[in-house]
């Protein structure tokens, strides 16, 4: 039992400590952190005796972003003091390590806190933060262990987060089935809302990887429709388009890709997907949409020069197919000027000649074509020759046309070139009243290419004698 004098001194000390703590707490509450720190310089160097006061000093250092000094105080306070103040110091130290990004220190502090306070409400919170730190250090097995430990006592919101993050750790560790199991439990919970878009994307990816495309589509569509402002929507649209494409639903695939164009997220589209979409739109005669895609991609720019060349060329083709020949001609000329060494320049020059013919500038077109004959070889030269033959035929220069058509017909086996060349030779022969030649070329077309859409017109020239007159339905040349 304390003597009267000692008791009086003890009471006096307690009153002084209470007054000191009260003063510091009032300063701290008023946001006067500098004054709290300044006062600490006058405090006795006996932290356990001034435990609450030193806690306020440490927190003031935190507010002043002097984290190292705060850490030093919290670590010192852990060597003494009573509960619940000791718990508070341990908690603040762990949270400070989290703020500082000191992963290993956070993990150790969280594990120590959990050992000392296994039923504390903050234990699963700290363990979840420690799990996040373990993921950052790529220690995925340790992360799984920490999240699993957090799940033992966590309340609903923390439990959902810990399970979601454990799924992420499983994913990073290559344990996909366990990942999917955790995510399936997380998804229905209302507490998953802050990260539900990520859950949906991960589940979609899992199902796509396992070739369950209908399920993958469901998850991706939910992400797109339920979380339209999520930063993961562009990725979901890209993968949704891929699923549709794999299922043969190409119109749906294009719609997802086109939405990326509308929203200015062309950066998400790989070059091969972008070029496929443009080609598909052109095949479906959606020429202006194809042009929109090309222009948007060219405006943003692509890393690969070859992709920009293809986009420019397809833009010109789309405008040509839409009947906008002047604009198409400008695009083709620009391609040639901008990419003078690109292999596509020959195709662009040929396409420009077609546009000039459509615009009535036959002389200029022929000049381009004849120059191309000197620049090209093999199949490209055949394409140019065939176009030149068409121009000559349209001008009534049937002898020249026959010569060029025959050249391509003899040289080429490729149906796209040989079939129209054979038909052109037949038509030119008929115009020159060489009916036997007309019949011979027409018959060759039918025999060599029995499935050609040109075979019906070729049959009109199957006349063996001059006196049998004109083709049944007249000459379509």
C-alpha positions, 0 to 999 in steps of 0.5 A, a space after each residue: 500500500 502506498 504511503 500518504 506522501 507517495 499516494 499524493 505524488 502519484 495523484 499529482 503525476 496522474 493529474 499532470 499526465 491527464 492535463 498534458 494529454 488533454 492539452 495535446 488532444 485539443 491541439 491535435 483536434 484543432 489541426 495544430 500538428 506543429 504545436 503538438 510536435 513542438 510540445 513533445 520536445 518538453 515532454 519527459 523521455 519516458 514514453 510508457 508513462 506518457 503513452 497517450 501523449 506520445 500517440 498524439 505526437 506520432 499521429 501529428 508526425 503522420 499528418 506532417 508527412 514525417 512518416 519515419 519519425 512516426 514509425 520510430 515512436 510507434 515501434 518504441 511504444 510497442 515495447 511498453 504500455 498497457 492495452 488498449 493503447 498498445 493495440 492502437 500503436 500496433 494498428 497505426 504502425 501497420 497502417 503506416 507501413 501500408 501507406 509507405 508501401 513497405 510490403 514486408 514490414 506491413 505483412 509482418 506487422 499484420 501477422 503479429 497483430 493477428 496473433 495478438 488480437 485474433 478476434 479484433 475487427 481490424 485483424 481481417 482488414 490488416 490481413 487483407 492489406 498484407 495480402 495485397 502487399 504479398 501480391 505486389 511482391 509476387 508472393 502469391 502463395 503467401 497472399 492466398 494464405 493471408 486472405 484465407 486467414 482474413 476470411 476466418 473472422 471477416 465481416 461481410 464487406 471485408 470477407 467479399 474483398 478478401 475472397 475477391 483478392 484471393 481469386 486474383 492471387 489464384 489467377 496470378 498463381 495459375 490456379 484458374 479453377 480456384 479463382 473461378 470458384 471464389 469469383 462465383 461466390 463474390 459476384 452475387 454479393 452487394 458488397 462486390 459492387 466496387 470491383 464487380 466489373 473486374 470480377 465480370 471481366 475475369 469470369 468472362 476471360 476464364 470462360 473464354 479460355 475454356 471455350 465456353 463462349 456463351 457464358 463468356 458472352 454473358 459476363 462480358 455483356 453484363 460488364 458493358 451494360 451494368 458498368 458502362 463507365 468502367 475503364 474495363 468496358 473497352 477490353 470487354 467489348 474487344 473480347 466480346 467481339 472475339 467471342 461473337 467472331 468465333 461463333 460466326 456472329 460477325 455482324 455482332 462482332 463488328 458492332 462491338 468493334 465499331 463501338 470502340 471507334 465511336 467512343 474513341 478507343 481505337 487504341 484497344 483494337 489490334 491491327 489485324 482486328 481493325 483491318 478485318 473489320 474494315 474489310 468485312 464492312 466493305 464486303 457488306 457494302 457498308 462503305 461509309 462505315 468502313 471509311 469512318 473506321 479508316 479515317 478515325 484510325 488514321 487520325 489517331 495514328 497506328 504504330 505500324 506503318 504497314 497498317 496505315 498504308 492498308 487503312 489508306 488503301 481501304 479508305 480509297 476503296 470504300 469511297 470508290 465503292 460508294 461512288 465518291 470518285 473524286 475523294 477516292 482519287 485524292 486518297 489514292 494519290 495521297 497514299 502514293 505521295 506519302 508512302 512512295 516505297 510501299 508495295 501498295 502504291 501500285 494498287 493505289 495507282 491502279 485504283 486511281 486510274 479506275 476513279 479517273 475513268 469513272 470521272 471521264 478523265 480517260 486520257 489521264 487514266 491511260 497515261 497512269 496505266 501505261 506507266 504502270 506497265 513499265 513499273 510492274 510485273 507478274 500478276 500486278 502487271 496482268 491487273 493493269 493490262 486488264 484495266 487498260 483493255 477495259 478502257 480500250 474496249 470502252 473507247 471502241 479500240 477493239 483490236 487493242 483491247 483484244 490484244 491485251 485481253 488475250 495476253 492476260 487470258 494466256 498468261 493467267 490461271 488465276 480466275 479473278 484475272 483469267 475469267 474476265 480476260 477470256 470474256 473480254 477477248 470473246 467480246 472483242 472478237 465479236 466486235 471485230 466479227 471474228 465469231 469463231 474466236 469469240 466462241 473459242 474464248 467463251 468456251 474456254 472460260 466455261 470449261 476452265 471456270 465452270 463456277 464463274 459468274 461470268 459463264 452465263 454471259 460467255 454462253 452468248 458467244 458460243 456461235 460457230 458460224 458468222 451467219 448465226 448473228 448476235 448473242 441471244 441477249 445482245 452485246 453487253 460490252 
